[in-house]
Amino acid sequence: MKKDTKAVRESGILLPIASLPGKYGIGTFGKAAYDFVDMLAEAGQRYWQILPLGPTSYGDSPYQSFSTFAGNPYFIDPDLLIEEGLLTRKEADAYDFGKKADQIDYLKLYNSRFKMLKKAFKRFDASGDRGYRSFKRRNSFWLDDYALYMAIKNHFGGKSYISWAEDIRRRDKKALDIYSAKYGEDVEFYCFLQYEFLKQWSGLKKYANKKGIKIIGDIPIYVAFDSADTWAGPQLFQFDEKGYPVAVAGCPPDAFSATGQLWGNPLYDWDYHKKTGYKWWIRRIKHCFLLYDVLRVDHFRAFDEYYSIPYGDETAEFGKWVKGPGYDLFAAIKKELGDLDIIAEDLGYITESVIRLVKRCGYPGMKILQFAFDSREDSDYLPHNYTANSVCYTGTHDNDTLVGWFPALKPADRKMALSYLNRDGFKNDRDLAASFVKLAESSVSRLCIIPMQDHLALDARARINYPSTLGGNWVWRMKEGAFSHALAKRIKEMTKLYGRLT
């Protein structure tokens, strides 16, 4: 979404890769993904927004990954591996990846997927594949550490590196050589997975771009403590001499949480990053733009000020705000990479200094319709307060669906929302969802992104994430055929009505 195209109004749909339909237990880069691109084009949409693509760790959150550079092996499509001659149909169908078409069973995936992928790896000619060798050379700056990290992690029963033997936890040169030699085949396996991931994703993205669809990716501001990034680059973070965090990330107490949110991610040593000219961040952002056309940067306010919680605290109550890198980081990124299509996730409690930072960067911020209707006060999220340089959403992956959200509002807030819509009520769930989707589409925001669940008028069972909870999150999948031609026609008509059909 270029900032200088003032007259262009566009729209898109938010659907995680994991939520695509299909028979392999989780969404993949296979036929269902290509079909979804076709339906986006048929519906007159120009953007497909996804969630982070990294390999997920404990809790299955795409915002807690073993690497900020690596891709999730679950998304590798078995049918495409069959086409490559790396799997047989019988092998692909031999495993139980879960029985529910609309839910992901991560335990069954974990117990089965890698067994299947190892069969494909056994048939892969690593030494004879020139593309593979080239891939390894181009990505060695992160791939070598990641593949070794995962191989060693398996050796230690999946434990975080902080619990490994001291010599390899500290990356002693002799220990690195020993483990690299001992687990060389496993290291190669993880390199193979990343090669297949990137090859399949690149093919899908190329297809989407040819259809006029741009991909909006998502980058978590922080990396997980249990990650190759922290193990291989402890100097990037606020760690003590023993390798433990001095402080961790989160959010302070507010009206929604009396003890705040304790995320536990390590915090960056911004003084070190500044000394290096933000080399690691520039590499990270450059890598993202090999994967995506537009990048949504999560928790943007922490670049201005971040919340620092003493390591070991059980709640976020005793943290403090600390100054972040500010515009200095983005000036360095712009100098190295030029103007980039970035969306700033500027949600939550936003200070004047955060507003100034977003404005100076020139990035569009986010407007969430579900945040708009507070009968006690005026809100920046009410559409009449939007500016053109913004992205309007009905909700995000952290919100309930419209059909689940509206009945749960306080009576005064529901009354305000109905008054704003000039409605007395709704005929049914489809009418409810469509009314708010139309309100978002009619806004002045140059880009409007609607979660697929809201186009489908699904209830709270289709919610993707309940923040600060473990279990039951990140599991929703769209059913086969749900994105019908009839729905695509309705979406296209609405897109045209509000001047977003380009």
Summary of the structure (lengths in Angstrom):
residues: 502
radius of gyration: 22.8
end to end distance: 12.5
largest distance: 72.8
contacts: 1597
relative contact order: 0.13
helix: 45%
strand: 13%
